[in-house]
Amino acid sequence: MRFDSNLAWLSALLLLLAGCAPRGAEALRRGDEALSANQPAEAVPLLERAVTDLPTDALAWNHLGLAYQGTGRAEEARKAYLRALQFDRNLFDVYFNLGALEYESGRWADSERALRTYLGVEANRSNVTAWRMLAEAQLASNQWDVAERTLATALQLAPNDPALHHSLGLTLARKRRWREAQAQFAQVLRLAPETASARLNLAVATQQLGDRRGALEHYRAFLLLNPPTSESEAVSAQIQQLESALAPQPIVSTNVVSTRTNPLTNNVRSGPATNPTVASVTRTTNPPAYPATNATIGTAAQRNTAPPPTAVAS
């Protein structure tokens, strides 16, 4: 009898606790608060409850996608975003979030498609983060001309963004427009003087333009800025080659007796210096992370937090 009473008490307690768990709109509100506090793991069960109670609520599915994405569950996040669009194709923040997810997953074409849809809305066209991410996806898929146009648009919105200038410099370098690339890398250093990757790429562009002394100066500056990395050894070798090529050549006099019996003194010049191996302009294999949009309940407000400048030299 005592066992039965204990079991009944425990069952009543479980029912009471279950009744205290937030449901529906309240679960969605608390899940949104957890996302705002950067606690996606805590948001997941709340938002799973929300979509169970509100199965056609696009905002709840969007938030659940954010929570899954924040906990590294990319495939589940993708499904949640697509469910959100199934119920409301005009909730355009979902396209931003989906574009960011596909970008992080290296699915460049899918990322570009989602971001273009998001930016197709006039109110979203001032989102520099979206333009930057779109350009990076285009660069990753070797769309140099398209990326150049995208970056030009982004720079109209944020002319003092070092990361945008750096990406544009990389784009121009890929197109072998070295003078323009050089100007972009120099602008990065005016805006962010400690950007070692821009200094290295400026050295490469300067060397490609035939200015060996200028390139040597930038290579040396790169070594001073940058802790020892995998590039340091190659840069040091490049510096040695340039120093050797720029060192004064000794003048060797030889007395040659001509067939006319008058000796002539010939100054022997070294031949043209061979072109040293030029380091290629490089970028990181790991793309920068971009914040997802956490639309607030009842609106589609954008959290537009620009990422820090991207170091692109590997």
NUDRENNU-601494 format. One record per residue (C-alpha): x, y, z. Coordinates in steps of 0.2 Angstrom, whole numbers, padded with zeros to 4 digits, always signed. Example, Ala and Ser with C-alpha at 12.3 -4.5 7.8 and 13.67 -1.06 7.14 Angstrom:
% NUDRENNU-601494
+0062-0022+0039+0068-0005+0036
//
This chain:
% NUDRENNU-601494
+0000+0000+0000+0014+0012+0004+0023+0008-0012+0006+0012-0022+0005+0029-0012+0023+0033-0016+0021+0029-0034+0005+0040-0035+0014+0054-0026+0029+0053-0039+0017+0053-0054+0008+0068-0047+0025+0077-0045+0030+0073-0063+0013+0079-0070+0015+0095-0060+0033+0098-0067+0027+0094-0084+0013+0107-0082+0026+0120-0077+0036+0118-0093+0034+0132-0105+0023+0128-0120+0019+0137-0137+0022+0155-0137+0030+0156-0120+0042+0142-0126+0046+0153-0141+0049+0168-0131+0061+0159-0119+0070+0151-0133+0072+0168-0141+0079+0175-0124+0091+0160-0124+0097+0164-0141+0099+0183-0137+0110+0177-0122+0121+0167-0134+0115+0151-0126+0109+0140-0141+0110+0123-0131+0098+0130-0118+0087+0136-0133+0085+0120-0142+0073+0111-0130+0062+0126-0128+0061+0129-0147+0058+0111-0150+0043+0112-0139+0038+0128-0148+0037+0120-0165+0028+0105-0158+0015+0117-0151+0015+0129-0166+0020+0118-0180+0016+0131-0194+0025+0146-0185+0039+0151-0197+0047+0161-0184+0048+0147-0172+0056+0136-0185+0069+0150-0189+0074+0151-0171+0075+0133-0170+0087+0133-0185+0098+0146-0176+0099+0136-0161+0104+0120-0171+0116+0130-0180+0124+0137-0164+0126+0120-0158+0134+0113-0173+0119+0103-0180+0120+0110-0198+0109+0097-0206+0095+0099-0193+0097+0118-0195+0095+0117-0214+0079+0107-0212+0072+0120-0199+0076+0135-0210+0067+0126-0225+0052+0122-0214+0052+0141-0210+0051+0145-0228+0038+0132-0231+0026+0142-0220+0032+0160-0224+0043+0163-0239+0043+0182-0235+0052+0180-0219+0068+0185-0227+0079+0184-0212+0078+0165-0215+0087+0167-0231+0101+0177-0223+0103+0163-0210+0102+0149-0223+0115+0158-0233+0126+0160-0218+0124+0141-0214+0128+0136-0232+0143+0147-0232+0150+0139-0216+0147+0122-0224+0156+0127-0240+0141+0125-0251+0145+0141-0261+0131+0140-0274+0118+0137-0261+0125+0151-0250+0125+0163-0265+0107+0159-0270+0100+0162-0252+0110+0178-0250+0104+0185-0267+0086+0182-0262+0089+0191-0245+0098+0206-0253+0084+0207-0266+0073+0215-0253+0077+0234-0253+0077+0235-0234+0091+0222-0233+0102+0230-0246+0111+0240-0233+0117+0225-0224+0136+0225-0226+0138+0208-0218+0127+0200-0231+0136+0208-0246+0153+0203-0238+0148+0185-0236+0141+0185-0254+0157+0191-0260+0167+0178-0251+0156+0164-0257+0159+0171-0275+0178+0172-0272+0178+0154-0266+0169+0148-0282+0181+0158-0293+0169+0171-0299+0181+0185-0300+0171+0197-0310+0155+0195-0300+0164+0196-0284+0173+0212-0289+0155+0220-0292+0149+0213-0276+0164+0220-0266+0162+0237-0275+0144+0238-0269+0149+0233-0251+0163+0247-0251+0150+0260-0255+0141+0255-0239+0157+0253-0229+0172+0262-0237+0183+0260-0222+0181+0242-0219+0198+0234-0221+0192+0216-0224+0182+0222-0239+0197+0231-0246+0208+0216-0243+0195+0204-0252+0195+0217-0267+0214+0216-0267+0214+0198-0268+0201+0198-0282+0211+0210-0292+0227+0200-0290+0218+0185-0296+0214+0195-0312+0232+0200-0313+0228+0218-0311+0242+0221-0299+0242+0240-0299+0224+0241-0293+0228+0226-0281+0243+0235-0274+0232+0250-0270+0219+0240-0261+0232+0231-0250+0240+0248-0246+0223+0255-0241+0220+0240-0229+0237+0245-0220+0231+0263-0219+0215+0257-0210+0223+0243-0200+0242+0245-0200+0245+0228-0191+0237+0217-0204+0251+0206-0208+0242+0197-0222+0239+0213-0231+0258+0217-0229+0263+0201-0237+0251+0203-0251+0256+0220-0254+0274+0214-0255+0269+0201-0268+0259+0214-0279+0274+0226-0278+0286+0213-0284+0274+0208-0298+0275+0226-0303+0294+0225-0304+0298+0236-0289+0310+0224-0280+0316+0237-0268+0298+0241-0263+0294+0222-0262+0309+0219-0251+0304+0233-0239+0286+0225-0237+0293+0207-0235+0304+0213-0221+0290+0223-0213+0279+0207-0214+0292+0197-0204+0292+0210-0191+0273+0210-0189+0270+0192-0190+0275+0178-0177+0284+0164-0185+0272+0154-0197+0273+0142-0211+0276+0157-0223+0290+0165-0213+0303+0153-0220+0297+0156-0238+0297+0175-0235+0315+0174-0228+0321+0165-0243+0312+0178-0254+0321+0192-0245+0338+0183-0248+0335+0182-0266+0330+0200-0268+0345+0206-0257+0356+0196-0268+0348+0203-0284+0349+0221-0278+0367+0219-0271+0380+0230-0281+0389+0218-0294+0408+0218-0294+0416+0226-0309+0429+0213-0317+0442+0220-0328+0450+0209-0341+0464+0213-0353+0459+0206-0370+0472+0207-0384+0463+0211-0400+0468+0205-0417+0473+0223-0421+0487+0222-0407+0479+0236-0397+0473+0230-0380+0455+0234-0375+0449+0235-0357+0431+0228-0356+0420+0230-0342+0411+0214-0339+0393+0216-0333+0382+0203-0325+0367+0198-0336+0350+0202-0331+0344+0195-0314+0333+0180-0315+0316+0182-0309+0315+0176-0291+0301+0164-0286+0286+0175-0282+0275+0170-0267+0257+0169-0273+0243+0179-0266+0234+0168-0254+0219+0167-0243+0214+0156-0228+0205+0140-0232+0194+0142-0217+0181+0155-0221+0177+0169-0208+0162+0166-0197+0147+0177-0199+0133+0180-0186+0116+0173-0190+0100+0183-0189+0090+0181-0174+0074+0189-0178+0064+0195-0163+0047+0189-0160+0034+0198-0170+0047+0207-0181+0061+0202-0193+0074+0214-0185+0092+0211-0191+0106+0209-0179+0120+0216-0190+0136+0213-0182+0151+0215-0194+0165+0202-0192+0183+0207-0189+0194+0209-0203+0198+0193-0211+0216+0187-0212+0218+0180-0229+0236+0174-0230+0238+0157-0225
//
